[in-house]
Amino acid sequence: MAPRRELALRQIWNMCFGFFGIQFGLGLQNANISRIFQTLGAQLDDVPILWIAGPLTGLIVQPLVGYLSDRTRSRLGRRRPYFLLGAVLSAIALIGMPQAHTLWFATVLLWLLDASINISMEPFRAMVGDLLPLQQRATGYAMQSFFIATGALIASALPWLLATLGLPNTAPAGVTPDTVRYAFYIGAAVFVAAVAWTVATTPEPSLTPREPLPEPAVATRVAPARSRRAGLRWAGAGAGALAWLGLSGWPRSLGVLAIGASGYGLALLWLARGTRDNVFSRILTEVHAMPDRMRRLAWVQFFSFFAMFPVWVYTTAAVTEVQFGSSDPRTLAYNAGANWVGVMFATYNAVSAITALAIPALVRRWGLRAAHVGNLWLGALGLGSFLLIRDPRWLLLSMAGVGVAWASILSLPYAALSRSAPDGKMGLTMGIFNLFIVIPQLLGATLLGPLLDVAFHGRPIWAMAVAGASLFAAGLCTLRLRESDPGPPG
């Protein structure tokens, strides 16, 4: 591929603006789907299982779309057709979600929304690596982090803003309030408009039908014996875990992890048979034979997102119980605490947006590795402080640390990875790397509840301590990167 030329900041802005729409849709989902499920009759204990659609969908869609977008020929280029397809499908799901009158239909729409967001999101990561030279990739991914933070900030506050404008915030049983319905309609329009802006303003080199696909110079290979040994280990571990869960009486939700381990083992055994070359064998091969640099970065991302999952799930329960003194949703104290958590989340997203703009300068000053370690440990300090703080106003400072870490999580590991990703596998590499976003969320969804019950007597404040420890571990993993690994200088 010809050397990439540097782009102006305006061009990088246009390239990444579509992420504002993507995160707008995702922000509406994160803030309101549980509310919609409970409106339609879901019990609180059932909501986490319904939410598992997100990480399960990402496990399948992200590497598949990455592989396909690497090999797509069209007048729009390799990535932009997937931007548009995902945006249109997401808009349909966003419009339909608040119209759902049954729980099963809302669940189906959540699967559609998650899959569609993933279709758009993964190629956006790859396009930064496609179009920007090494020295600008940290800037490109930082710009994506800025739009992620601003999209989440506005989308999360939108129902509240509509309520202040006079739209009804309550509705009869089984009906979604107007504030949520109209927020989803606005989100559908914003999603399509933002993605369309990037498609219209960012030209992407296209492949003609006669041009060869940009295959990497060296194809990845895995010895059948190695794949067979690993497959037997994974399948055996998963089967053993399932048997133990059946006998021990531990929560059956942990069976998701055991089934996943067994499934991965069986897939590796299938790969060891020398199955003919196809999309699934290529994805499995790349997962199983990740280069050392990518494995090191994968551990960084794994612990980072394992930390963020309890922040998203347990902050409300932790703050209302400890800082506001009530675990009863019917009390004024509990609802005051829940409202304050909204302010805390707005704070970390606002700080994340500001930090994203400063990240290129931080990388130029200290290097990518040192900048990322410092940002992660600021987040770990903020989460650990939840155990000590009793005045909820000081929690805004804690969440500022989380916001710094979040901006770094969304940008610097991708900048580091893109340096070594082959041009012919940029999409697939990013798709596989994103597995280490969804796998820790699956682990958190199934493991954190039993862990809190057994080790911390069910007190959610300790989920914040677990999250802080996980961010600290992510920083330690970052230190394991060699000096040649960090990626572009900014």
N, C-alpha and C positions, 0 to 999 in steps of 0.2 A: 504494500500500500504506500502511496506517496506520502511524504512528510506532511503532517498536519500544520496548518498555519494558525497563529494566534488569533483569537477572536476578540472583538471589543466587548466591554462589559455589557453594553446594550444587547449584543447578540447572545451572550451567555444568559442574560435575563430572559430573553424571549425563549431560548431553548428550554429553560427550566420552569417557565411560568405554568405549564400544564400541570406541574406537581401541586400547584395551589388548588386546582380543581379536584385532583385526586384526593388530596388530604381533606378538602372540604367535605367530600362524600364520606371518607373514612371517619372524620371527626363527628359527623352526624350519627354515623353508625355506633361509634364507641359511646357516645353520650346518651343515646336514646333507644337503642335496641332492647336493652333490658326493660326499660319502661314500657315499650310496646308489648313485649312478651308478657309482662305481668298484667298489663291492661287486658290482654286476651286470655288470662286465666292461668298462666304458668305459675307454679309454686317457686318460691325463692330458691329452694334446693335444686330445682330443675334447670335454672338459668345457666349455670356453668356448662352443663352438658350441651345445651342448645348453642352456646357460644363456641363450642369446639369446632364448628364449621370453618372458622377462619383459619386456624393453623392447619387443619387437615386439607383444606382447599389449596393453601399455599404450598404444601408438600408436593402436590401433583402439578399445579398450574405453573409455578415459577420456573422450574427447570425446563418444562415442556415448551413454554412460550419462549424462553431464552434460546433453546435449540432451534425452534422453528424460525424465530426472527433472524438468527444468524444466516439462515439459508433462504430467506424470502427474496423473491425478485418481484418488483412492482414499480410503477412510475413514481410512487410516493417514497420509495426506498425500502429499507429493511425494517425499521422500527415504527415509522409513523402509521402504517396500516393497523398495527396493534393498539396504538394510542386511541385511534378513532373507534375501533371495534369495542374496546373496553369501555370507552366513554359512553357510547350509545347504549350498551347493555347495562351499564351502571345506572344511567338515567332512567331506564325502564324499571329497574329494581327500586330505585329511590322513589319514583312516583307510585309504584305499586305497594311499597311497604306500609305506609300509613293507611292505605285503603283495605288492608287485610282484615278480615273479620273472623278468621280462625287461626289457631296457633300453628297448625301444620302448614298453612299457606305462608304465614310469616316466616316460618323456618326455611321453607323452600326459597323464598325471596332472599333470605340472608345468605344462603349458599350461592345464589346467583350473583348477589352484590359482591360477596367476597371474591368469587372467581373472576368477575368482571374487573374489579379494582386491580387484582393481580395481573390481569392481561395488559392493562395500561401501565402499571407501575414498573414491572421488571424491565421492559425495553427502555424506559426513561433512564434507568441506571446505566444501561449499556451504551446509550447514545452519547453520554458524556465522554466515555472512553473512545467511542468511534470518532468524535469530531474535535475533541480538544487535545492539544499537545500535552506532554507530561507536566510541564511547568504550570499549566492552568487547571489541572484536574481537581486539585484541592479547592480552588475557587468555584469550579462547577458544582461539586458536591456540596460545598458550603451554601451555594445559592439554592440548591434543592432543599437543604435543611431550613433555610429561611422561609421558603414557601410552605414547607411542611408545618412549621410552627405557626405562621400567620393563618394558614387555612384551618388548622385545628383550633386556634384561638377564636376566630370569628364563628366557625360552625358550632362550637360548643356553646357559645353565648347566644346564638341566634334565637332559640325558643324564648329565652328570657327577654331578648330585645323585642320580639314580636308581642310578648305579653305586655311590655311597657307601652306598646303602641295601641293596646286595647283588644287584641285578639284573645278569645277565651282560652284559659289554661287548664280547664277541666272539661270533662265530657261524660256522658252516660257510660255505664259499665259496658266494656267490650268495644268502646269507640275511642280512637286516638284523638287527643285534643287538637284544636285548630292550630295552636302554636307549633306543635310538632309536625302536623300535616304540611303546613305552608313552608316550614323550614326545609322539609324534604323536597318539596317542589322547587324551591329556590336553589337547593343544593344540586338538583338534577341539571338546572339551567347553567349554574356556575361551572359544574364539572365539564359539560360539553363545550361551553364557551372558552374556558381556559385551555383545554386540550386543543381545540380548533385554532386558537391563537398560536400555539407552538407549531402546529402543523403548517399554518399559513406563513409563518415568519422565519422558520428554520429549514432551509433546504438541506436535504440529505442525499448523498450520492446513491444513485440507484443502479442496480445490476440489470443489464439487458439479458434476454433469454440466451444469448450466445456466450456471455461472459462466464468464466468458471467461478464457482463459489469460492469465497475466501477461506479455504481450508488452512489450518495451521501447518507450519512446516513439518512438525513431528506429531504423528498421531499417537494418542494414548493407548497403551496396551496393558493388559493385566494377565499374568500367567494363570491358566485354569486351576492349577493346584493351589495357588494362593487364594483365589476366589472361593474354591471349595472349602478350604480350611476355615476361612473367615465365615462363610455361610453356615457351616456346621456349628461354629461357636455361637453365632447370633441366634440361629434357630433353636439350638439347645438351651441357651440362656432364657429365651422367651418362653419356651415350653415349660421349663422348670419353674419360672416365675408364675406362670398361669396356674400350674399345679399347686404351688405354695399358697397363692392367693385363695384358691378354692378350699384349702384345708385350714388356713389360718384365721379366716374371718375378717381379714383386712378389707378396706373399702374396695368394692369391685371396680371403681373408677380407675384404679391402678392397672387394671387389665388392659387399658388402652396402650400403655407403655409396653407391656409384655407382648401384646398382639403385634405392635409395631416392630419390636425386635425380631419376632418370629418371621414376620413378613419380609423384613430386610434380609434375613438369613436365607429364606427360600428364594428370594430374587437373586442373591449371589450364587446360590447353587444352580439356578437356571442359567446364569451367565457363564458358569464354569463348564457347561455342556458345549460351549462353542457355538451358541446360537448365532444365526446369520446376522449381519450388520443391520441394525434398525435404530429408531429413535430411542427405544427403551434400553437397548444394550449399550448405546453410546452414553446415555445419562448415567446408568449404573456404573459403567467403566470410569467415567470422570469422577463420580462420587467416591468410588473405592480407591482410586489412584490419584487423589489430590496431591499436588506438589507440596513440599514442606512449608513454603511460605504461606500458602493458602490454609494449610492446617493450623498454623500458628495464629493467623488472623481469625480463623473460624472459632477458636477457643475464646479469643477476645470478644467476638460478637455474641457467642453463646452466653457467657457470663453477663454481658451487658443487658441482653434482653431477658435473661432470667431475673435480673434485678428490676427491670421496668414492669414486669407482669404484676408483682404484688403491689407496686405503686398504683397501677390502674385499678386493681381489684379491691385492695384492702385499705386504701387511705381513708375513705369515708368512715368505715367501721372503726378504724384506729383512732381517728381524731375525735369523733363523736363520743367514744368511750372514755378516752384519757383526758383530752383538753376541754371537752364540754360536759363530761360526767354523765352521759346517758347513752344506753344502747337500745332504748325504746323508740321506734320511729313515730310513736304517737305524741311524744313530748316536744315542747318548744325548744328545749336544749338540743335535742337530737337534730331537729330541722335547722336550727341556727348553725350547728356544726356542719351539716351537709351543705348548706349554702356557702359556708366559709371554705370548704374544700373546693367548691367551684372557683372561688377567688384564688386559691392556692394553685389550682391547675392553670388558670389564666396567667398567673405569675410565671410559672415555669415555662409556659409556651412563649410568653413575651420575652423573657430572658434568653430563651433558646434562639429566637429570631435575631436578637441583637448580637448574641455570641456568634451566630453563623456568619454575620458580616465581618466579624473580627478574626475569624479562624485563619484566613489566608495570611494575615499579618503575624499571627501567633506561630504559624508553621515556618514562615520566613525567619522569625526571630529565634525560635528554639528547636526547630525541626519537628517533623510530624510525630515521631515516637514520644518525645518529651511533652509536647503539647497535649497529646491524647491522654497520657498517663496523668498529667496534672488535672485535666478536665474531669476524668473519671473519678479521681480521688476527691475532688471538690464535691461531686455528686454523692460519693460514699459518706463524706463528712456530713452533708446535709441530711441524708437519710438516717444516719446514726444519731443525729441530734434529736430526732423525734422521741427518743427514750428519756431525754433530759428536760425537754422544754414543756412547760405547763401553760404558759401564756400563748394562746394560739396566734397572736400577731407576729411572734418571732418565727413561726413556721413559714412565713413568707420568705425569710432569709434562707431557711432550709431548702425551700423549693427553688430559690434562685440557684443554689448549687446543683440541684437536679437539672435545671434548665441548661446550665453550662455543659453538663455531661451529655444531655440529650442531643444538643447541637453537634457535639463531637462524635457521638455514636452514629449519627445519621450521615456523616460526611467522611471523616478521616479513614476509617477502615476501607471504604470503597476507593478512596484515592490511592491508598497503599496497594490494594489488590489490582487496580486497573493498570498499574505499571508493568505487571508481569503477565496479564491476560493476553493470549494471542488474538490477533485481529479476527481470525476465523472462528473464535470461540468466545468473544466478549459477552454475548448474550447468555450463552450456556454457563459460563463461569459466574456471571452475576446471579443467574437463577439458582445455581447450586449454592453459592455463598448465602443467598437469602434463606436457604433451608435452616441456617443457624440463627434465623430470627424466629421461625415457626416452631422448630423442635423445642427450644427452651420454653415457649409458651405452652406447648402440649405437656411438657414436664411440670410446669408450674400449675396448670389446671388440674392435674391429677395428683400431684405430690404435696403441694403446699398445705392443703386442708388437713390431711392426715398428719403432716409434720407439726403444724400448729397445735393440733389436738393432743398429740403424744408428748411433744417436747415443751410446749408453752401453755398448756391448759386452755387452748382455744383463744388466747388473747391476741387480737389482730395487730396490736402495736408491735409485736415481735416480728411480724412480716416485714416491717420497715427495717428492722435490724438485719434480717436475712437479706433483704435487698441491698443494704449498705455493704454487707460482707461480700455479696456477689459483685458489686461494682469495684470493690477493692481487689478482688480476685481478677477481674478483667484488666485492671491496671497492671497487676503482676504479670499477666499473660502478655500484655503489650511490651513489657520490658524484655521478654524473651525474643522479640523480633531483632534480627541482626541489623546492624547499621545500614546495610544495603537494602533492607526490606521496606523501610517506611514509605517509600513512594516519592512523588514529586515534591519539590521544595516549596510549593505554594503557588 
